Amino acid sequence: MAEIILKFDSVEEADEARTALDGYKWKMAVWDLDQYLRNELKYNEKLPAHEDKVYEHVRDKIREILNDYNLNME
């Protein structure tokens, strides 16, 4: 099994350490947002027609941004 060590040398680097450690939480938050939009599109029969286009656009934009950073949710 591979081992990865993250080393932060000072209190000033605390934000960078927290960002490194919270990466999985960020991924799950984006996943939850995407799934919320997906479920609204798929199951919310009261969703106005113009809003479904916006939800689709936001889902596409999430994927575009993730792709730009060479990331994916799957």
NORPE-V585581 format. One record per helix or strand of 3 or more residues. SS is the DSSP state (h for helix, s for strand). FROM is the first residue (numbers start at 1). LEN is the number of residues. If there is no record, write none. Layout:
SS:FROM:LEN / SS:FROM:LEN
This chain:
h:11:11 / h:23:21 / h:49:20
